[in-house]
Amino acid sequence: MTGILHQQDYRQALEAIKQRIQSAQMRAVLAVNAELLELYWEIGRQLQQWQDERGWGAAVVERMARDLQDAYPGIKGFSRTSLFAMRQFHSFFRPAFESVPQAVGQIPWGHIRTLLAKVKTLETALIYARACVEHGWSRSVLEWQIEQRFHERAAQAISNFAQTLPVPQSELAQQSLKDPYVFDFLTLTPQAVERDIESQLVAQITRFLLELGKGFAFLGRQYPLTINGRDYRLDLLFYHAKLKCYVVIELKAGAFKPEYIGKLNFYLSAVDDLLRGTDDQPTIGLILCKDKDRLDVEYALRDISKPMGVSSYITKDIPLAVQSQLPTVEELEHELAHLPRAESEDSF
């Protein structure tokens, strides 16, 4: 029997079956979730109709909650609070949809209740529902993204993608960048320089990747390139799985300056020549700076042929009184040097 395990065709067949089982399980979960949401939609519709046509208010919700709990004592989810949420669910999306919207139907009920509680407009709720489907956000991540106002920052970076990349690559690239990025997990002094920011971003790479968004795989910090016998180092290098391209990020502790574009253009040309494979799309560059003037950025990017964008970032400035309690750059670099290699190649 043990000899079967070593047969290549058996191992391949077993792996294929395991993948099909996982796929079937996922489809079953999604089907059950969709059916449950259709039920909640119908309950909400009925409650809303009685309120509109017969003037029945909270009393009918309380009555139905008691009757459903008596009829199905082992089934949770039909409390008074839940039924009010179902009515809100229907009334919130009903002005634009005859049934559960497609993106909303693919996320759990807990996510939907978070949207109903924290988002004011239907358009914004749909943005978050689609993002949950695309990025696989948990409920806690969804709450965090709402607090960080993801919907106001997504696809807002100033870029030249429309002029330098073909459709749909240009649209996908634009959607992958934000402005501003929120690095509220950083604790920086007013005197912080690029290496300070870089060190802390890498030290908290999971939070950094979460803020960057799905698809970014971290390849290295101060990534070395040798060009014409000279050594250069990229602040941060990523590979984007969805865009299928390298992404070079240059960090700036101060405001944007037009000369930053020339240096990034140089790096993108080098990465395209030295690292880019035959199946890779053109390398993209992103300058992350503390502040920027939109007109300055637009002028600087106007005649640039390499795809790049410019975004600002937000951090927590800390008082001088607590600076002495923070680790130094050298201490952070020492910690990073002793991280397992798997962490330096993590992706989210």
Secondary structure, DSSP 8 states (H G I E B T S, - for coil): -HHHHT-HHHHHHHHHHHHHHHHHHHHHHHHHHHHHHHHHHHHHHHHHHHHHHH---HHHHHHHHHHHHHH-TT--S-SHHHHHHHHHHHHHHTTT-SS--TTGGGS-HHHHHHHHHH--SHHHHHHHHHHHHHHT--HHHHHHHHHTTHHHHBT-SEE-HHHHS-TTHHHHHHHH-BSSEEEEEEEE-TT--HHHHHHHHHHTHHHHHHHH-TTEEEEEEEEEEEETTEEEEEEEEEEETTTTEEEEEEEEEEE--THHHHHHHHHHHHHHHHT--TT----EEEEEEEE--HHHHHHHHTT--S-EEEEEEEEEE--GGGGGGS--HHHHHHHHHTS-HHHHT-B-
